[in-house]
Amino acid sequence: MNDEFAKRVRSAAIAGWWTLLAAAIWMTAGWLAYLVILNTQPQWMLTLWGGGQLTWSKVQEIGFVMFALFKVILFVALLIVIWLSIWQCKLKRSQ
């Protein structure tokens, strides 16, 4: 029973690290796209996001807040995955 539980914790830790890697790649690609959009400032972006009442300073603020929240979520996920990895090592040593 204990060996099966240790395998599950190890699998969860490995899956967590892969998920963090995918999320970091996704966030980097999104950040680069965000920078390109802010640099070119296409008119269709303002129309797509809310018609004529949205300004580029507001788009910049929305993007900044979105990426800041995503980084906080990634940080919490990182702490959980580190905890799972440490727990997995402790379970392995106890057997």
C-alpha positions as CSV (number, residue, x, y, z in Angstrom):
1,M,0.0,0.0,0.0
2,N,2.7,2.5,0.9
3,D,4.7,1.7,-2.2
4,E,1.6,2.3,-4.4
5,F,1.1,5.7,-2.6
6,A,4.7,6.7,-3.2
7,K,4.3,5.9,-6.9
8,R,1.3,8.1,-7.1
9,V,3.0,11.0,-5.3
10,R,6.0,10.6,-7.7
11,S,3.7,10.6,-10.7
12,A,1.9,13.7,-9.4
13,A,5.2,15.5,-9.0
14,I,6.4,14.5,-12.5
15,A,3.1,15.6,-14.0
16,G,3.4,18.9,-12.1
17,W,6.8,19.6,-13.4
18,W,5.7,19.0,-17.0
19,T,2.6,21.2,-16.5
20,L,4.8,24.0,-15.2
21,L,7.1,23.7,-18.2
22,A,4.1,23.9,-20.6
23,A,2.7,26.8,-18.7
24,A,6.0,28.7,-18.7
25,I,6.3,28.1,-22.5
26,W,2.7,29.3,-23.0
27,M,3.3,32.4,-20.9
28,T,6.5,33.3,-22.8
29,A,4.7,32.9,-26.1
30,G,1.8,35.0,-24.9
31,W,4.2,37.7,-23.6
32,L,6.0,37.9,-26.9
33,A,2.7,38.2,-28.7
34,Y,1.6,40.9,-26.3
35,L,4.8,42.8,-26.9
36,V,4.3,42.6,-30.7
37,I,0.7,43.8,-30.4
38,L,1.7,46.7,-28.2
39,N,4.4,47.6,-30.6
40,T,2.3,47.6,-33.7
41,Q,-1.0,48.8,-32.0
42,P,-3.4,47.5,-34.7
43,Q,-6.8,49.2,-34.8
44,W,-8.6,45.8,-35.1
45,M,-7.4,45.0,-31.6
46,L,-9.2,47.9,-30.0
47,T,-12.3,47.1,-32.0
48,L,-12.1,43.4,-31.0
49,W,-11.8,44.2,-27.3
50,G,-14.5,46.7,-26.9
51,G,-15.2,49.1,-29.7
52,G,-14.1,52.7,-29.7
53,Q,-13.9,53.3,-26.0
54,L,-10.8,51.3,-25.3
55,T,-7.4,53.0,-25.3
56,W,-4.0,51.5,-25.7
57,S,-3.0,52.5,-22.2
58,K,-6.0,50.4,-20.9
59,V,-4.9,47.5,-23.1
60,Q,-1.4,47.7,-21.6
61,E,-2.9,47.8,-18.1
62,I,-5.1,44.8,-18.8
63,G,-2.2,42.8,-20.2
64,F,0.0,43.7,-17.3
65,V,-2.5,42.6,-14.7
66,M,-3.3,39.4,-16.6
67,F,0.4,38.4,-16.8
68,A,1.0,39.3,-13.2
69,L,-1.9,37.1,-12.1
70,F,-0.7,34.3,-14.3
71,K,2.8,34.6,-12.7
72,V,1.3,34.4,-9.2
73,I,-0.7,31.3,-10.2
74,L,2.5,29.7,-11.6
75,F,4.4,30.6,-8.4
76,V,1.8,28.8,-6.3
77,A,1.9,25.8,-8.6
78,L,5.7,25.8,-8.4
79,L,5.5,25.7,-4.6
80,I,3.0,22.8,-4.7
81,V,5.2,20.9,-7.1
82,I,8.3,21.5,-5.0
83,W,6.4,20.2,-2.0
84,L,5.3,17.1,-3.9
85,S,8.9,16.4,-5.0
86,I,10.2,16.7,-1.4
87,W,7.4,14.5,-0.2
88,Q,8.2,11.9,-2.8
89,C,11.8,11.9,-1.7
90,K,10.9,11.5,1.9
91,L,8.5,8.6,1.1
92,K,11.3,6.9,-0.9
93,R,13.7,7.2,2.0
94,S,11.2,5.9,4.6
95,Q,10.8,2.6,2.7
